[in-house]
Amino acid sequence: MIRAFLALSLPDDVADFLMDIQDNVRNARWVEAENLHLTLAFLGDCTPSELTELDTELGRIRMEPFDLSISGVGAFGGGKPHNLHALFAPSEPLMRLQAKIDRLIRESGIAIEHRKFRPHVTLARCGGGVIPAQALEWTQAHARLSYQPFDINGFSLYRSDLGTGAPLYTELVQYPFLAPSAHDSQ
């Protein structure tokens, strides 16, 4: 089985910018620059044949490249945050891409959790050693975070290997955007 997910990688300048705000929350497990990404769909454990079938369908997605921009930060977990993240400005092309991917995954027979898509980049994971007030202060301090628009020209399939430290993400396949033709319905 291969633990897999689909995501947008971030340009180096965006990752560097996000690394600069990873501070002032004691015991937070900050994500390394090479692991920063925007998850489009978490596939979980898949067989190689499931991924091969999905790969064929994903390769047929047609979209024009689009821009994304960072706009604010957030935390999942309410009063006991377990995740600190950067948010994105609303993007209709991003939502359309994620919906296409979600549909193809379901049509391929891979069972995934149905969650509302909340575009974000995880910056830190917060366990029991994190003082909730520090995490909430961090979100307030960076509430107006913004970064110039950057190009999105495709997405990728990643493998996620868990170990004793941070997960190891390996890019397996890149899916560059192909311009839509008049015949495309995807």
VOKOL-139536 format. One record per residue: residue number from 1; residue in three letters; chain; y, z negated, x negated of N, C-alpha, C in turn. Coordinates in steps of 0.001 Angstrom, whole numbers. Each point is the difference from the previous one (the first is absolute). Layout:
<atoms>
resi:resn:chain:nyy:nzz:nxx:cayy:cazz:caxx:cyy:czz:cxx
NUM:ALA:A:Y:Z:X:Y:Z:X:Y:Z:X
...
</atoms>
This chain:
<atoms>
resi:resn:chain:nyy:nzz:nxx:cayy:cazz:caxx:cyy:czz:cxx
1:MET:A:-1184:0:-843:1184:0:843:1253:0:-892
2:ILE:A:1016:653:504:1277:94:-703:1066:-595:903
3:ARG:A:680:-1013:-496:1113:-591:743:1203:905:-231
4:ALA:A:572:555:1087:1002:1048:-172:1189:-180:938
5:PHE:A:1099:643:-379:1193:44:846:789:1256:-316
6:LEU:A:874:392:923:899:1136:-177:1410:-547:-140
7:ALA:A:760:554:-948:1322:-570:-265:942:1019:-612
8:LEU:A:1277:-354:55:1043:728:-717:265:-756:-1292
9:SER:A:-24:698:-1108:394:-635:-1256:1523:12:-68
10:LEU:A:540:-864:-826:1454:-97:-142:428:593:-1331
11:PRO:A:1122:704:-20:529:475:-1284:262:-1187:-934
12:ASP:A:-65:253:-1296:178:-1063:-988:1321:-741:168
13:ASP:A:1088:727:301:1293:-671:124:20:-956:1194
14:VAL:A:-704:343:1069:-68:-878:1169:-841:-1237:-336
15:ALA:A:-1128:210:-652:-845:-1126:-403:763:-936:-944
16:ASP:A:724:564:-948:790:-827:-928:1054:-814:759
17:PHE:A:659:631:950:1001:-676:819:-638:-1181:741
18:LEU:A:-1169:211:580:-677:-1070:744:-504:-1109:-926
19:MET:A:-360:345:-1212:-438:-1023:-965:1149:-961:-320
20:ASP:A:1218:509:45:1167:-817:-345:294:-1105:1007
21:ILE:A:-564:84:1205:270:-1054:994:-1180:-963:148
22:GLN:A:-1005:149:-840:-1164:-888:58:297:-1270:-801
23:ASP:A:631:-958:685:414:-1209:-693:194:-1156:970
24:ASN:A:131:-1191:-556:431:-1209:704:-906:-487:1133
25:VAL:A:-1271:386:-21:-964:-576:947:-1180:-485:-843
26:ARG:A:20:-1290:-298:-1023:-592:-859:-1386:178:618
27:ASN:A:-955:367:-826:-1411:180:366:-278:1239:843
28:ALA:A:1006:838:242:-262:1279:671:-756:882:-992
29:ARG:A:-947:773:506:-739:945:-837:684:1364:163
30:TRP:A:898:294:-950:792:1226:64:-868:1201:-361
31:VAL:A:212:1089:703:-768:1231:-202:583:769:-1186
32:GLU:A:-881:497:-854:431:779:-1164:547:1360:444
33:ALA:A:880:581:-798:656:1266:352:-1008:1095:332
34:GLU:A:-1079:102:-776:-968:1084:231:-790:-170:1298
35:ASN:A:72:-1170:621:-713:-242:1259:917:59:1226
36:LEU:A:1280:250:-195:920:79:1137:-225:1319:736
37:HIS:A:-165:-66:1309:-238:1185:819:287:-322:1463
38:LEU:A:92:1022:813:149:-154:1442:-1324:413:637
39:THR:A:-749:-950:534:-1291:300:610:198:719:1331
40:LEU:A:-652:1131:134:16:770:1245:-1177:-384:889
41:ALA:A:-1143:-301:-620:-1193:-416:748:-968:-673:-958
42:PHE:A:-506:-1162:411:-1036:-681:-774:-1342:382:611
43:LEU:A:-852:620:-794:-1279:502:492:-1126:-1023:-109
44:GLY:A:150:-972:-890:-1065:-965:-215:-1131:626:-796
45:ASP:A:-1207:-507:194:-1167:494:-731:-529:1266:656
46:CYS:A:-50:1074:-773:-453:1302:494:-1108:530:-902
47:THR:A:-860:823:575:-1005:682:-807:646:1209:-653
48:PRO:A:-563:472:-1105:543:1218:-607:1:1185:978
49:SER:A:-1013:109:848:-34:1127:945:1109:-123:1049
50:GLU:A:327:-1216:429:1117:-177:938:1308:446:-643
51:LEU:A:182:-387:-1263:1238:381:-692:65:1504:-256
52:THR:A:-1133:623:-267:-27:1448:-210:395:728:1275
53:GLU:A:-530:-443:1134:346:624:1284:1485:-195:304
54:LEU:A:492:-1215:-208:1413:-274:256:884:799:-948
55:ASP:A:-416:126:-1253:763:753:-1001:268:1425:476
56:THR:A:-996:638:567:162:1370:490:1088:64:1061
57:GLU:A:-17:-946:921:991:-8:1085:1398:-343:-513
58:LEU:A:95:-968:-885:1308:-390:-532:656:1146:-764
59:GLY:A:-808:799:-657:517:1137:-754:636:1064:871
60:ARG:A:-206:-84:1301:567:981:933:1322:-450:618
61:ILE:A:455:-1190:-331:1267:-479:566:1142:865:-517
62:ARG:A:831:421:934:1157:828:-330:1266:-757:368
63:MET:A:862:-153:-965:1294:-665:230:982:476:-1043
64:GLU:A:1252:-53:355:1061:221:-976:207:-1305:-767
65:PRO:A:349:75:-1287:375:-1221:-709:1160:-687:731
66:PHE:A:111:-1306:-188:1078:-745:650:481:-1107:-922
67:ASP:A:1103:-627:387:591:-1093:-775:-325:-1338:651
68:LEU:A:-118:-1015:-830:-82:-1389:450:1041:-788:-758
69:SER:A:430:-1115:584:891:-900:-730:-351:-1440:333
70:ILE:A:175:-854:-991:-236:-1437:149:1158:-584:793
71:SER:A:-326:-876:943:1041:-608:825:-425:-1389:451
72:GLY:A:243:-984:-857:-286:-1386:351:-1352:-484:-498
73:VAL:A:-254:-1270:297:-1263:-632:-369:-524:-768:1210
74:GLY:A:-1226:-461:-111:-584:-784:1072:-1125:-868:-522
75:ALA:A:-579:-758:924:-1135:-870:-323:-937:-9:1198
76:PHE:A:-1284:93:-268:-999:-180:1048:-466:-1447:-63
77:GLY:A:-169:-600:1154:-534:-1352:41:934:-1020:623
78:GLY:A:1174:427:437:919:-922:665:433:-1137:-906
79:GLY:A:-153:-1244:489:432:-1181:-745:-837:-304:-1227
80:LYS:A:-1167:635:-126:-856:-137:-1183:-286:1394:-544
81:PRO:A:996:611:-641:-154:1386:-450:-1203:181:-927
82:HIS:A:-763:1079:239:-1124:320:-881:224:1327:-728
83:ASN:A:1114:694:315:280:1296:-594:1516:218:-1
84:LEU:A:540:352:-1152:1411:381:-111:30:1498:-295
85:HIS:A:884:729:681:-23:1445:-146:1380:626:167
86:ALA:A:107:1236:-495:1183:825:215:-266:877:1220
87:LEU:A:1058:269:745:-90:817:1212:629:1364:-236
88:PHE:A:-249:920:916:549:1344:-84:915:262:1178
89:ALA:A:1004:819:-230:855:456:1101:-883:805:955
90:PRO:A:307:-34:1301:-812:760:962:-135:1464:-432
91:SER:A:-1218:544:154:-277:1370:-420:-972:649:977
92:GLU:A:494:950:766:-859:710:949:-1102:783:-719
93:PRO:A:291:691:-1131:-1079:703:-701:-1094:-949:-502
94:LEU:A:375:-1182:-473:-1000:-976:-446:-887:-425:1168
95:MET:A:593:-283:1134:-771:-418:1167:-929:1128:468
96:ARG:A:485:1225:-60:-816:1154:389:-1184:167:-958
97:LEU:A:251:-144:-1307:-1071:91:-1001:-1051:-1068:253
98:GLN:A:439:-1231:204:-962:-1086:197:-821:228:1264
99:ALA:A:614:501:1054:-724:272:1246:-1048:1101:-201
100:LYS:A:337:1027:-769:-966:1070:-300:-1190:-569:-767
101:ILE:A:300:-805:-998:-1058:-594:-815:-884:-903:854
102:ASP:A:606:-824:821:-747:-911:871:-941:796:916
103:ARG:A:504:1074:572:-821:827:900:-1183:610:-752
104:LEU:A:240:528:-1192:-1079:611:-780:-1058:-1020:-403
105:ILE:A:428:-1206:-336:-962:-1051:-356:-899:-303:1191
106:ARG:A:592:-192:1152:-781:-316:1205:-935:1150:376
107:GLU:A:496:1242:-110:-847:1151:310:-1156:144:-980
108:SER:A:179:-484:-1219:-1068:89:-996:-1076:-1062:213
109:GLY:A:285:-966:883:-992:-1034:297:117:-1255:-844
110:ILE:A:1001:-73:-853:195:-1213:-796:693:-1028:887
111:ALA:A:-622:-1163:137:556:-1059:856:1043:-784:-797
112:ILE:A:1231:45:475:1059:-774:-641:630:-912:1039
113:GLU:A:632:-1075:-493:728:-896:895:1178:748:605
114:HIS:A:239:-253:1268:1168:617:620:1151:-1004:-80
115:ARG:A:933:277:-897:1188:-837:-174:1222:872:126
116:LYS:A:1067:-620:465:1269:732:27:407:287:-1443
117:PHE:A:409:1231:-252:415:397:-1345:1380:-566:-292
118:ARG:A:83:-823:-1035:1255:-605:-438:216:394:-1458
119:PRO:A:741:1077:-223:167:507:-1368:646:-1038:-917
120:HIS:A:-713:-350:-1063:494:-980:-962:-715:191:-1333
121:VAL:A:559:-591:-1034:-626:-66:-1315:-173:-1476:-319
122:THR:A:-1241:-433:-132:-254:-1398:-349:500:-260:-1412
123:LEU:A:856:-1024:-131:540:-383:-1303:-671:-1259:-522
124:ALA:A:-432:-888:929:-649:-1250:-420:-947:-479:1076
125:ARG:A:-1052:-641:-459:-919:-698:896:245:-1490:-225
126:CYS:A:92:-725:1093:346:-1413:-72:-1177:-831:489
127:GLY:A:-553:-794:-872:-1090:-891:379:519:-1390:299
128:GLY:A:-912:-952:-23:344:-1378:332:986:-653:-938
129:GLY:A:151:522:-1230:910:-614:-956:1456:402:170
130:VAL:A:267:948:888:1367:463:207:705:-905:1004
131:ILE:A:1202:-433:-359:799:-826:910:643:939:1013
132:PRO:A:-339:-150:1297:526:923:1011:1519:160:-52
133:ALA:A:731:-1077:-250:1459:93:-36:466:953:-1104
134:GLN:A:-693:2:-1149:379:909:-1082:-225:1454:411
135:ALA:A:-1107:265:676:-294:1365:454:1042:448:1020
136:LEU:A:363:-878:903:996:353:1007:1382:171:-623
137:GLU:A:329:-807:-1006:1263:171:-719:31:1352:-712
138:TRP:A:-1147:405:-553:-89:1299:-670:301:1126:990
139:THR:A:-560:-77:1207:257:1057:994:1472:32:394
140:GLN:A:630:-1163:78:1427:-41:334:847:560:-1147
141:ALA:A:-372:-338:-1221:768:460:-1168:-56:1522:-157
142:HIS:A:-1098:619:440:-182:1444:-178:57:775:1321
143:ALA:A:524:-639:1036:8:606:1342:700:1355:37
144:ARG:A:1001:198:-809:765:1255:13:-446:973:-1095
145:LEU:A:-1167:-218:-536:-535:870:-1042:-2:1455:475
146:SER:A:447:894:-859:-69:1427:339:-146:802:-1283
147:TYR:A:-589:1161:152:-159:910:-1125:129:1416:528
148:GLN:A:592:843:-810:274:1385:388:-1269:708:473
149:PRO:A:148:1003:847:-1170:765:466:-751:640:-1168
150:PHE:A:-1317:38:140:-840:644:-1007:-991:914:711
151:ASP:A:-453:1026:-729:-855:1038:570:-1447:-462:159
152:ILE:A:-580:382:1131:-1425:-180:253:-580:1401:142
153:ASN:A:-888:360:-910:-564:1345:-32:-1490:42:289
154:GLY:A:-562:-1135:404:-1422:-66:293:-463:-1443:14
155:PHE:A:-1296:-191:155:-592:-1332:25:-1321:51:-750
156:SER:A:-649:-1143:-147:-1229:-61:-797:-1043:-910:628
157:LEU:A:-1245:258:-376:-1134:-869:324:-252:-859:-1228
158:TYR:A:-94:-1313:217:-220:-947:-1086:-1279:-779:218
159:ARG:A:-589:-388:-1111:-1116:-937:-9:580:-1357:-377
160:SER:A:-485:-1065:625:451:-1352:-305:-1193:-818:-455
161:ASP:A:55:-474:-1249:-1063:-846:-536:535:-1412:-163
162:LEU:A:-694:-936:662:409:-1398:-54:-720:-695:-1140
163:GLY:A:686:-950:-609:-582:-781:-1082:608:-1388:23
164:THR:A:10:-632:-1138:556:-1351:-71:1519:-1:-34
165:GLY:A:603:1077:-458:1466:96:-54:517:896:1106
166:ALA:A:1041:724:-316:593:941:960:-980:1144:253
167:PRO:A:39:581:1196:-868:1154:258:346:1151:-941
168:LEU:A:-993:823:-300:206:1182:-819:-17:1201:929
169:TYR:A:1111:759:40:112:1167:858:-151:1251:-860
170:THR:A:-876:897:440:-228:1248:-706:251:1159:958
171:GLU:A:910:886:-374:271:1166:829:-1189:952:-117
172:LEU:A:-584:362:1147:-1157:897:18:395:1441:295
173:VAL:A:883:197:985:395:1350:416:1478:-6:380
174:GLN:A:722:1030:-425:1384:200:440:11:1080:1077
175:TYR:A:833:-214:1019:173:973:1076:1460:427:35
176:PRO:A:356:1029:-765:1392:472:45:271:628:1360
177:PHE:A:1226:-135:445:361:607:1275:-5:1507:-114
178:LEU:A:-547:638:1001:15:1452:118:891:318:1184
179:ALA:A:863:956:-166:928:342:1097:-785:439:1233
180:PRO:A:436:-448:1166:-693:410:1224:195:1490:273
181:SER:A:-1029:598:567:121:1391:445:140:4:1510
182:ALA:A:286:1141:562:175:104:1452:-1289:-334:751
183:HIS:A:-1159:107:-650:-1286:-209:667:-452:-1455:-40
184:ASP:A:617:-803:-861:-478:-1380:-192:344:-882:1172
185:SER:A:-971:-808:381:223:-985:1066:-29:-1414:-558
186:GLN:A:-384:-136:-1273:-50:-1340:-583:1378:-358:-398
</atoms>
